[in-house]
Amino acid sequence: MRLDVALEAKTYLNRDGRTHAALGEVAFALRAGQVAAIVGPSGCGKSTLMRLIAGLERDFQGVITRPPNLRLGVVFQEPRLLPWMSAEDNVRLVAPDVGDDYLTELFERFELTEHRRHLPAELSLGLARRVALARAFAVRPELLLLDEPFASLDAATRGNLVEETSTLLSASGAATLVITHDIDAAIRLADVIYTLSARPGRLVGRLEVSAPREALTADEARWLTERLARAC
């Protein structure tokens, strides 16, 4: 599995017919087992880039190459759960062949065991985000795209979710792209961190994260945080 992104530009037409530039030149590659994070200021086109990679938008200049028929897991900024289906049924909808043992493991890891039969309206935002993550992992993705998966969560919940996600990523072998404003999450999850400029987003920086990520010293984490904070 290898993802190659060689984006030249992504533009939109405004209501008045004027061209709006969302993204500029962005080029990077992502291989199986590698976790990359994209950080940058609000409105720089990070989510647009993810939609392009997912194939949800096809009108752009450049080339995005990924294997055909690959298993794709996606977590959007909003959980996007079907309101009339239980948490478990929302997961099984996209992964009908998921084994009971693996599904039970996912629900245990994300602390969802007691909520399998609950409807989305009965879940807090934090629980709904956990279901969205479980759904993405349930397909056993070859390429996993995460768009602000920990947004609007309290620090304790966010920290636990990042830790469980990191554990699953290490075991999955998926090529993973994390779109996030959360510098700490980027450092704790990624092998390499790319920074985008303000709109139209262009790739302006690349930082390697020491592997294994769990072995980062406090000084290394502080240095990465300071560098990324200046870039964003």
C-alpha positions in Angstrom: 0.0 0.0 0.0 1.4 3.4 -1.0 -0.3 6.8 -1.3 1.3 9.4 -3.5 0.0 13.0 -3.4 1.2 15.5 -6.0 -1.4 18.3 -5.7 -0.9 21.4 -7.8 -4.0 23.3 -6.9 -7.6 23.0 -5.7 -10.0 25.8 -6.5 -13.7 26.5 -6.2 -16.1 29.0 -7.8 -17.8 31.3 -5.4 -21.4 32.2 -5.8 -20.4 35.3 -7.7 -18.4 33.2 -10.2 -15.0 34.2 -8.8 -12.3 31.6 -8.4 -11.4 30.7 -4.8 -8.1 29.0 -4.1 -8.4 26.4 -1.4 -5.0 24.6 -1.8 -1.7 25.1 -3.5 1.2 22.7 -4.0 1.1 19.7 -1.6 3.3 16.7 -2.3 4.1 13.8 -0.1 4.0 10.0 0.0 2.6 7.6 2.6 3.4 3.9 2.9 1.8 1.0 4.8 2.3 1.2 8.5 3.3 4.9 8.4 1.3 7.5 10.3 1.5 11.1 9.0 -0.2 14.2 10.5 -1.2 17.4 8.7 -1.3 20.5 10.8 -1.9 24.1 9.9 -4.0 27.2 10.6 -7.8 27.1 10.4 -9.2 27.4 6.9 -5.9 26.3 5.2 -7.6 23.4 3.4 -6.7 20.5 5.6 -10.2 18.9 5.4 -10.4 19.6 1.7 -7.1 17.7 1.2 -8.5 14.7 3.1 -11.7 14.7 0.9 -9.5 14.7 -2.2 -7.4 11.8 -0.9 -10.6 9.9 0.0 -11.9 10.4 -3.6 -14.9 12.5 -2.4 -13.9 15.3 -4.6 -12.2 14.8 -8.0 -12.0 18.3 -9.4 -8.4 19.4 -8.8 -5.1 20.0 -10.5 -2.4 17.4 -9.9 -2.3 13.6 -9.3 -3.3 11.5 -6.3 -2.4 7.9 -6.6 -3.5 5.0 -4.4 -4.1 1.3 -5.0 -7.5 0.5 -6.6 -10.1 -1.2 -4.4 -8.2 -0.6 -1.2 -10.0 -0.8 2.1 -10.5 2.8 3.2 -11.5 3.9 6.7 -12.6 7.5 7.3 -13.4 9.5 10.4 -14.9 12.9 9.6 -15.0 16.0 11.8 -18.6 15.1 12.8 -19.3 11.5 13.8 -21.9 11.0 11.0 -23.8 8.2 12.7 -27.2 7.2 11.3 -29.6 8.3 14.0 -32.0 5.4 13.7 -29.3 2.7 14.1 -27.6 1.6 17.3 -23.9 2.2 17.9 -23.1 -1.4 17.0 -25.3 -1.4 13.9 -23.6 1.8 12.7 -20.3 0.0 12.8 -21.6 -3.2 11.2 -23.2 -1.2 8.4 -19.7 -0.3 6.9 -18.1 -3.6 8.1 -20.7 -6.3 7.7 -18.0 -9.0 7.8 -16.4 -7.8 11.0 -15.8 -10.7 13.4 -17.6 -10.7 16.7 -14.3 -11.0 18.6 -12.7 -8.1 16.9 -15.8 -5.9 17.3 -15.9 -6.8 21.0 -12.3 -5.8 21.3 -12.9 -2.4 19.6 -15.9 -1.7 21.8 -13.8 -2.6 24.9 -10.9 -0.4 23.8 -13.0 2.6 23.1 -15.1 2.0 26.3 -18.3 1.4 24.4 -19.3 -2.0 25.7 -22.2 -0.6 27.6 -23.4 1.5 24.7 -23.6 -1.1 21.9 -27.4 -0.9 21.6 -27.7 2.9 22.3 -28.8 5.2 19.5 -26.6 8.2 18.6 -29.0 10.6 20.4 -28.3 8.7 23.6 -24.5 9.2 23.3 -22.4 12.2 24.3 -20.1 13.7 21.7 -17.2 11.9 23.2 -19.0 8.5 22.9 -20.1 9.3 19.3 -16.5 10.0 18.4 -15.5 6.7 19.9 -18.1 4.9 17.7 -16.8 6.7 14.6 -13.3 5.5 15.4 -14.5 2.0 16.1 -16.3 2.1 12.7 -13.2 3.1 10.9 -11.0 0.4 12.4 -13.7 -2.2 11.9 -13.1 -2.4 8.2 -9.4 -3.2 8.9 -8.4 -0.4 6.6 -5.3 -0.3 4.4 -5.6 3.5 4.3 -7.1 5.4 7.3 -8.0 9.0 7.2 -8.8 10.9 10.4 -10.1 14.4 10.3 -10.0 16.1 13.7 -11.1 12.9 15.4 -10.5 14.4 18.9 -12.0 17.8 18.5 -14.2 19.4 21.2 -13.3 16.8 23.8 -12.1 17.4 27.3 -8.4 16.8 28.0 -8.8 13.5 29.8 -11.1 12.0 27.2 -8.9 13.3 24.4 -5.8 11.8 26.0 -7.4 8.4 26.4 -8.7 8.3 22.9 -5.3 9.3 21.5 -3.6 6.5 23.5 -6.1 3.8 22.3 -5.9 5.1 18.7 -2.1 4.9 18.8 -2.2 1.3 20.1 -4.6 0.3 17.3 -2.6 2.1 14.7 0.6 0.3 15.7 -1.2 -3.1 15.4 -3.2 -2.3 12.2 -0.3 -1.7 9.7 -2.5 0.8 7.9 -1.2 3.9 6.2 -2.7 6.7 8.2 -3.2 10.4 7.7 -4.4 12.5 10.7 -5.8 16.0 10.1 -5.6 17.9 13.3 -5.2 21.2 15.1 -4.1 19.3 18.2 -0.3 19.5 18.2 0.0 17.1 21.1 -2.1 14.5 19.3 0.0 14.9 16.2 3.2 14.3 18.1 1.8 11.3 20.0 0.4 9.6 16.8 2.6 10.5 13.9 5.9 9.3 12.5 6.1 12.4 10.3 4.3 15.8 10.6 3.6 18.0 7.7 2.6 21.7 8.1 0.5 23.7 5.7 0.6 27.4 5.1 -2.4 29.7 5.5 -5.0 29.5 2.7 -4.4 28.5 0.0 -2.6 25.7 1.9 0.8 24.8 0.6 3.2 22.3 2.1 5.8 24.3 4.0 7.3 22.0 6.6 8.1 18.4 7.5 9.2 17.1 10.9 10.2 13.5 11.7 9.0 12.1 15.0 11.3 9.8 16.9 10.1 6.2 16.7 8.9 4.4 18.7 6.8 7.5 19.6 6.4 6.3 23.2 10.1 6.8 23.6 10.0 10.5 23.1 11.7 12.4 25.9 10.1 15.4 27.5 12.7 17.6 25.8 12.1 16.1 22.4 8.3 16.5 22.8 8.8 20.1 23.9 11.0 20.9 20.9 8.5 19.4 18.5 5.6 21.3 20.1 7.5 24.6 19.9 8.4 24.1 16.3 4.9 23.2 15.3 3.3 26.0 17.3 5.5 28.5 15.4 4.5 26.9 12.1 0.8 27.1 12.8 
